[in-house]
């Protein structure tokens, strides 16, 4: 039956596969979990399985592909990248990187680094109100960039966070620190005219939201799924404090509105469905890992769960979570020798891009290396054409 399903998936190309086939695919892989009726019906129209995806330790990487350096950053200038988004401008693809400047002396500040993905050329855009802040989430809203900054104490809870807009010429505070006191925002995503940002330091697991045009921010969701592990004790390679929800992304589903998130200390990837009024609905666990997850990026394959690229900062791993074989865990794509301290990933034009922080706040990939400087960089690797056809 497995070989039959794989063959049907390979032959159908972009044709629709009946819900029966996809349901069988879930049953015949390592998970015995049955899909919910609404998911089995609603997602069947986009359910296509890439060849080999039902095999153990499947990787979406092209055969023989190796990680390639797109752009190095400068650790001696204190550059510690945290997140990025890719868009095409006048036919050229650029990555906009949200980066902290962490000097050896003095307070941190933040900047945007615009990277030409073809040439690796960079331009630096200082964020004017960022003294004392760490750069965090970033996303696009039309032509604008929406980003977050977190003001963190060296000891104790954060001072607060702010959300800004950059229109290509000037920066504007959408929500100031006074409205986000004690919040430590990290990942950010724009959806349905709203920004959503993960408050990774909050013990209640808050996800904040607000309009991209400006206006009051409000706690949109909190729950045990997004809260830190209450039993977490700091360990080498792990976060220095109990962190919860960290990465947050659009799920990529077609017929249902939802957001996906990663939780650092519980190691879970979850999904929050959004109702017709924009309020959070059901919350589902998609993957349960033993890793300290940083950020995630999803594809379109899977019913109960979508294929997910995951990064582990202190674990120095970029990998793939297979929706048909969640029991495989994170299948490694890049290790620490290729990506020092990975914090974010995205797929564009046939490649997986990974952002490597090289952060001095985490152990180096090689225990013999000194803690500072690391090797911050933007890396890429070619993905398998069949996977791209089916899942992207």
Secondary structure as GFF3:
##gff-version 3
##sequence-region A 1 392
A	DSSP	alpha_helix	2	12	.	.	.	ID=ss1
A	DSSP	alpha_helix	19	28	.	.	.	ID=ss2
A	DSSP	alpha_helix	37	42	.	.	.	ID=ss3
A	DSSP	three_ten_helix	44	46	.	.	.	ID=ss4
A	DSSP	beta_strand	68	72	.	.	.	ID=ss5
A	DSSP	three_ten_helix	75	77	.	.	.	ID=ss6
A	DSSP	beta_strand	79	89	.	.	.	ID=ss7
A	DSSP	beta_strand	92	101	.	.	.	ID=ss8
A	DSSP	beta_strand	109	116	.	.	.	ID=ss9
A	DSSP	beta_strand	122	126	.	.	.	ID=ss10
A	DSSP	beta_strand	134	141	.	.	.	ID=ss11
A	DSSP	beta_strand	144	151	.	.	.	ID=ss12
A	DSSP	beta_strand	160	166	.	.	.	ID=ss13
A	DSSP	beta_strand	171	175	.	.	.	ID=ss14
A	DSSP	three_ten_helix	177	180	.	.	.	ID=ss15
A	DSSP	beta_strand	185	191	.	.	.	ID=ss16
A	DSSP	beta_strand	194	199	.	.	.	ID=ss17
A	DSSP	beta_strand	207	211	.	.	.	ID=ss18
A	DSSP	beta_strand	218	221	.	.	.	ID=ss19
A	DSSP	beta_strand	245	250	.	.	.	ID=ss20
A	DSSP	beta_strand	258	263	.	.	.	ID=ss21
A	DSSP	beta_strand	268	274	.	.	.	ID=ss22
A	DSSP	beta_strand	280	288	.	.	.	ID=ss23
A	DSSP	beta_strand	296	298	.	.	.	ID=ss24
A	DSSP	beta_strand	308	312	.	.	.	ID=ss25
A	DSSP	beta_strand	317	321	.	.	.	ID=ss26
A	DSSP	three_ten_helix	326	328	.	.	.	ID=ss27
A	DSSP	beta_strand	331	334	.	.	.	ID=ss28
A	DSSP	beta_strand	342	348	.	.	.	ID=ss29
A	DSSP	beta_strand	351	356	.	.	.	ID=ss30
A	DSSP	beta_strand	377	382	.	.	.	ID=ss31
A	DSSP	alpha_helix	385	391	.	.	.	ID=ss32
###
